[in-house]
Amino acid sequence: METIEQEFVTVVRQHERIIYKVCYLYATSDITLADLYQDVVLNLWKAYPKFRHECKVSTWIYRIALNTCISFLRKEKNIPDIITLTHDIDFPEEDDTMQEMLRQLYQLINRLGQLEKSLIFLYLEDKSYEEIADITGLTRTNVATKLSRIKEKLKRMNQEAN
């Protein structure tokens, strides 16, 4: 029979990619990826005994990871205006035009607020509006409205940049 510790380690290993992606989103030159990852795993461990499986494990992990990273940033004295997303991203092997478009998209996302960045990140992760609502605690309608506004904002920002 598996202990709670073994079960937790298995869950973290199965979903470590999610944790790294969220941490990567909020890592800055002052806040390292490792610090955020450690904080997220610690908070997951603290919350794990109370996890009732009322939602998917991945939804629960996204929620804890996003909340942990945002809280971590709030605690920092020197919160940068722009949180970089472009630390040596390994873009898929695409043509140069696609890589440049992805870099531009991440630079624009980089200029969004914390909630906007979280929402667009989850959207780009192919999460449904319902899943995004479960993760963020917003209503499905609010998610749809905010995402629509974020997309328009990104379009305007892109037009202004070009």
Secondary structure, DSSP 8 states (H G I E B T S, - for coil): ---HHHHHHHHHHHTHHHHHHHHHHH--SSS-HHHHHHHHHHHHHHHGGG---SS-HHHHHHHHHHHHHHHHHHH-SS--SS----SS----S--HHHHHHHHHHHHHHHTS-HHHHHHHHHHHTT--HHHHHHHH---HHHHHHHHHHHHHHHHHHHHHH-
